[in-house]
Amino acid sequence: MKLKLGIPKGSLQEASIQLFKRAGYDIMVNPRSYFPHIDDEEIECMLIRAQEMARYVEDKVLDAGLTGKDWVLENEANVMEVADLVYAKQTLGKVRWVLAVPQNSTIQSVKDLQGKVVATELVQVTRRYLEKNGVKAKVEFSWGATEVKPPVLADAIVEVTETGSSLRANGLRIVETVLESNTKFIANHEAWNDPVKRRKMETLVMLLKSAIDAAGKVGLMMNVRKEHLQEVLQVLPALKKPTISELSESDWVAVNTVIEEKTVREIIPRLKAANAQGIVEYPLNKIVM
C-alpha cells in the first residue's frame, strides 16, 4: 500500500525537490509526466499545483501533500495540518500576502478600498479580509502578472511576496499584510488514521523537518587542551551545548558543535586564538531534534 503524495508544481517545485534530497529522498521529474519517480517504493508522487493541493488531499485523490497555509484557507479544506515546513521559493522562511497599491495612490489602509477594485489570486481570503474590516470592494481573480494591473485594471492588489522586491520593481508599495503563510504537510483524515500510512508520514515529516533545521548550519569539531576549554566554550554559540569527549591523551578533549554557517569565518579565527587545534568544519544534511 503506497502513500500517494502530492509535490507542489510551480514556484515551490524545485525548492521542494531539493528539500527532499537533503532529507534523503531522490525525486526525478520527467518534464512530460506529472508522476515523478522517487527512490522509495512505499511512496507514489504526483505533481499538483499548490493552489489545488488541499482540495485533492481532502477528496482523497492524494493521501498527503505539501502546500501553503494560504491555499488551505482559500479552499476552506478539511484536512489534517500535520506539520509546518517553513521554506519558500527563495528562502527558508514565511511568505506574506500583502495589500499593495501604486506609490502615488491615495489608499493608505484597507478602509480606503471601499468601492474599489482589488485583483488577486487569493480571492476568498481577500473577501473575508475585507468583510472583517467592514469594507465592500470588488475582488477580481487574477490569472497572473498581478503586479502590473494597478492602476489601470485595478486600484489595488493582494499579492504574495517573500522580499517585496518584485512589488518595488513594479512601482508598488505595501499597505498592509493580509496573511502570513508557510508551507505545510497536510493529509486527509482517512490516510492519517491508517496506522501504516501515518507511520510513513511521521517518518517523512521528521526527515524533512530535520533537513530544514540543518539548512544554513555546519558542524565544527576541534581538539582542545583542558586548560583552554573554557576559553573555547566562550567563543562557541551552540545549538544546545557542545559535545565534549575525552581523548586518549588525558589532558585533551574533543569538542563538537553546530553553528550557523555564516558565522564560521568569524568564529574559526577566534577559536584558533583560544588555542583550539585540529579545527574541522563539516556539512550537515539533517538535525533531528
C-alpha positions as CSV (number, residue, x, y, z in Angstrom):
1,M,0.0,0.0,0.0
2,K,1.7,3.2,-1.2
3,L,1.4,6.6,0.2
4,K,0.1,8.9,-2.5
5,L,2.0,12.2,-2.0
6,G,1.5,15.5,-3.8
7,I,4.6,17.5,-4.6
8,P,3.8,21.2,-5.4
9,K,4.2,22.0,-9.1
10,G,5.4,25.6,-10.0
11,S,7.3,28.0,-7.9
12,L,7.8,25.6,-4.9
13,Q,8.7,22.6,-7.1
14,E,12.5,23.0,-7.2
15,A,12.8,24.0,-3.6
16,S,10.6,21.0,-2.5
17,I,12.7,18.6,-4.6
18,Q,15.9,19.9,-3.1
19,L,14.4,19.7,0.4
20,F,13.5,16.0,-0.2
21,K,17.1,15.4,-1.5
22,R,18.6,16.8,1.8
23,A,16.1,14.6,3.7
24,G,17.5,11.5,1.8
25,Y,14.9,11.1,-1.0
26,D,15.8,11.5,-4.7
27,I,12.9,12.7,-6.8
28,M,13.4,12.6,-10.6
29,V,11.0,14.7,-12.7
30,N,10.2,13.8,-16.3
31,P,9.1,17.1,-17.9
32,R,6.5,15.2,-19.8
33,S,5.0,13.5,-16.8
34,Y,3.1,14.6,-13.7
35,F,4.3,11.4,-11.9
36,P,7.9,11.9,-10.7
37,H,9.9,8.9,-9.6
38,I,11.0,8.7,-6.0
39,D,13.6,6.3,-4.7
40,D,11.2,4.9,-2.1
41,E,8.9,2.1,-3.2
42,E,6.4,2.9,-0.5
43,I,5.7,6.4,-1.9
44,E,4.0,7.4,-5.1
45,C,4.4,11.1,-6.1
46,M,2.2,13.4,-8.2
47,L,2.9,17.0,-9.2
48,I,0.0,19.2,-8.3
49,R,-0.3,23.0,-8.2
50,A,-0.1,24.2,-4.6
51,Q,-3.3,26.1,-5.2
52,E,-5.2,22.8,-5.8
53,M,-3.3,20.5,-3.4
54,A,-5.6,20.9,-0.4
55,R,-8.7,20.1,-2.4
56,Y,-7.2,16.9,-3.8
57,V,-6.0,15.8,-0.4
58,E,-9.4,16.5,1.1
59,D,-11.1,14.5,-1.6
60,K,-8.7,11.5,-1.0
61,V,-7.2,11.7,-4.5
62,L,-4.0,12.1,-2.6
63,D,-3.2,10.8,0.9
64,A,-0.9,13.8,1.7
65,G,0.8,16.7,0.1
66,L,2.8,19.9,0.6
67,T,1.1,23.2,0.1
68,G,0.8,26.6,1.7
69,K,-1.4,27.6,4.7
70,D,-2.8,30.2,2.3
71,W,-4.2,27.6,-0.1
72,V,-5.7,25.5,2.7
73,L,-7.5,28.6,3.9
74,E,-8.5,29.7,0.4
75,N,-10.1,26.3,-0.3
76,E,-11.5,26.0,3.2
77,A,-10.2,22.4,3.1
78,N,-11.0,20.0,5.8
79,V,-7.5,18.4,6.1
80,M,-5.1,17.4,8.8
81,E,-2.3,20.0,9.1
82,V,0.4,17.6,10.1
83,A,3.4,19.9,10.3
84,D,4.8,23.3,9.4
85,L,7.7,23.1,6.9
86,V,9.0,26.6,6.9
87,Y,10.6,27.1,3.4
88,A,9.6,29.0,0.3
89,K,10.8,29.5,-3.2
90,Q,13.9,31.7,-2.3
91,T,14.3,31.5,1.4
92,L,13.8,29.3,4.5
93,G,11.1,31.5,5.8
94,K,7.5,32.5,5.6
95,V,5.8,34.5,2.9
96,R,3.2,37.3,3.2
97,W,0.1,38.1,1.2
98,V,0.1,41.9,1.2
99,L,-2.2,44.6,0.1
100,A,-0.3,46.8,-2.4
101,V,-1.0,49.9,-4.4
102,P,0.9,52.3,-6.7
103,Q,3.4,54.6,-4.9
104,N,1.2,57.6,-5.7
105,S,-2.1,56.1,-4.7
106,T,-4.2,57.8,-2.0
107,I,-5.0,54.4,-0.4
108,Q,-3.4,54.3,3.0
109,S,-5.3,51.4,4.6
110,V,-7.8,48.7,3.9
111,K,-10.6,51.1,4.9
112,D,-9.8,53.2,1.8
113,L,-10.7,50.3,-0.5
114,Q,-14.5,51.0,-0.2
115,G,-16.0,50.7,-3.7
116,K,-12.6,50.0,-5.3
117,V,-11.3,47.0,-7.4
118,V,-8.8,44.6,-5.9
119,A,-7.1,42.0,-8.1
120,T,-5.7,38.8,-6.6
121,E,-5.3,35.1,-6.9
122,L,-6.3,34.6,-3.3
123,V,-9.9,35.7,-3.8
124,Q,-11.8,34.1,-0.9
125,V,-9.2,35.0,1.7
126,T,-9.2,38.6,0.4
127,R,-13.0,38.8,0.5
128,R,-13.0,37.5,4.1
129,Y,-10.3,40.1,5.0
130,L,-12.4,42.9,3.5
131,E,-15.5,41.7,5.2
132,K,-13.7,41.5,8.6
133,N,-12.7,45.2,8.1
134,G,-16.2,46.2,7.1
135,V,-15.2,47.2,3.5
136,K,-17.2,46.5,0.4
137,A,-15.0,46.2,-2.7
138,K,-14.9,44.2,-5.9
139,V,-12.4,41.4,-5.8
140,E,-11.4,40.1,-9.2
141,F,-9.4,36.8,-9.8
142,S,-6.0,37.5,-11.4
143,W,-4.6,34.9,-13.7
144,G,-1.1,36.2,-13.3
145,A,1.1,39.3,-13.7
146,T,-0.9,40.8,-10.9
147,E,1.7,43.4,-10.1
148,V,1.1,45.2,-13.4
149,K,-2.6,45.7,-13.0
150,P,-2.7,48.8,-10.9
151,P,-3.8,51.5,-11.5
152,V,-5.4,50.7,-14.9
153,L,-7.0,47.3,-14.3
154,A,-7.3,47.5,-10.5
155,D,-7.0,50.0,-7.7
156,A,-5.0,47.6,-5.5
157,I,-3.8,44.0,-5.4
158,V,-3.3,41.3,-2.8
159,E,-0.1,39.5,-3.8
160,V,2.3,37.1,-2.2
161,T,5.8,38.2,-1.5
162,E,9.0,36.9,0.2
163,T,11.2,40.0,0.0
164,G,9.0,42.7,-1.6
165,S,11.5,43.3,-4.4
166,S,9.1,42.4,-7.2
167,L,6.5,44.8,-5.8
168,R,9.0,47.6,-5.6
169,A,10.3,46.9,-9.1
170,N,6.7,47.5,-10.4
171,G,6.3,50.8,-8.5
172,L,4.1,49.4,-5.8
173,R,4.1,50.0,-2.0
174,I,2.8,47.6,0.7
175,V,-0.2,49.0,2.7
176,E,-0.9,46.1,5.0
177,T,-0.3,42.4,5.5
178,V,-3.4,40.3,4.8
179,L,-2.0,36.9,5.7
180,E,1.3,35.3,6.7
181,S,1.8,31.8,5.3
182,N,4.2,28.9,5.1
183,T,4.4,25.5,3.6
184,K,2.5,22.8,5.4
185,F,2.5,19.0,5.2
186,I,-1.2,18.1,5.0
187,A,-3.1,14.8,5.0
188,N,-6.6,13.6,4.6
189,H,-8.2,12.2,7.7
190,E,-8.6,8.7,6.4
191,A,-4.9,8.4,5.5
192,W,-3.9,9.9,8.8
193,N,-6.0,7.3,10.7
194,D,-4.4,4.4,8.8
195,P,-1.5,3.2,11.1
196,V,0.8,2.2,8.2
197,K,0.3,5.5,6.2
198,R,0.5,7.6,9.4
199,R,3.8,6.0,10.4
200,K,5.2,6.6,6.9
201,M,4.1,10.3,7.0
202,E,5.5,10.8,10.5
203,T,8.9,9.5,9.3
204,L,8.8,11.6,6.2
205,V,7.9,14.8,8.2
206,M,10.7,14.1,10.7
207,L,13.3,13.8,8.0
208,L,12.0,16.9,6.1
209,K,12.0,19.0,9.3
210,S,15.5,17.8,10.2
211,A,16.7,18.9,6.7
212,I,15.2,22.3,7.2
213,D,16.7,22.6,10.7
214,A,20.1,21.8,9.2
215,A,20.0,24.3,6.4
216,G,22.5,27.1,6.8
217,K,24.3,25.3,9.7
218,V,27.6,23.4,9.8
219,G,29.3,21.2,12.3
220,L,32.6,22.1,13.9
221,M,34.9,19.8,15.7
222,M,38.3,20.5,17.3
223,N,40.8,19.3,19.9
224,V,41.4,21.4,23.0
225,R,43.7,21.1,26.0
226,K,41.6,21.0,29.1
227,E,43.3,24.1,30.5
228,H,42.0,26.1,27.5
229,L,38.5,24.5,27.4
230,Q,36.6,27.4,29.0
231,E,38.2,29.9,26.6
232,V,37.0,27.9,23.6
233,L,33.5,27.3,25.0
234,Q,33.0,31.1,25.5
235,V,33.6,31.5,21.7
236,L,31.1,28.9,20.6
237,P,27.4,29.7,20.1
238,A,25.9,26.2,20.3
239,L,22.6,24.8,19.0
240,K,22.4,23.3,22.5
241,K,25.5,22.5,24.4
242,P,28.7,21.4,22.7
243,T,29.6,17.7,23.0
244,I,32.8,17.2,24.9
245,S,34.7,13.9,24.7
246,E,37.8,12.6,26.4
247,L,40.7,11.8,24.1
248,S,43.4,9.2,24.6
249,E,45.7,11.9,26.0
250,S,44.2,12.7,29.4
251,D,44.8,16.4,29.2
252,W,43.0,16.8,25.8
253,V,39.3,16.8,24.9
254,A,37.4,16.8,21.6
255,V,34.7,19.5,21.2
256,N,31.9,19.0,18.7
257,T,29.1,21.6,18.0
258,V,26.7,23.0,15.4
259,I,26.8,26.7,14.4
260,E,25.4,29.0,11.7
261,E,27.5,28.7,8.5
262,K,27.6,32.5,8.1
263,T,29.4,32.9,11.4
264,V,32.2,30.4,10.6
265,R,34.6,32.9,9.1
266,E,34.4,35.0,12.3
267,I,34.5,32.1,14.8
268,I,37.3,29.9,13.5
269,P,40.0,32.7,13.9
270,R,38.7,33.2,17.5
271,L,38.8,29.5,18.2
272,K,42.4,29.4,17.0
273,A,43.2,32.3,19.2
274,A,41.6,30.5,22.1
275,N,44.1,27.6,21.5
276,A,41.7,25.2,19.7
277,Q,43.6,22.8,17.4
278,G,42.7,20.5,14.5
279,I,39.5,22.5,13.7
280,V,37.3,20.7,11.2
281,E,34.2,22.2,9.5
282,Y,31.8,19.7,8.0
283,P,28.4,20.0,6.2
284,L,25.1,18.9,7.7
285,N,22.2,17.3,5.9
286,K,19.9,16.8,8.9
287,I,19.5,17.8,12.5
288,V,16.9,15.6,14.3
289,M,15.7,17.4,17.4
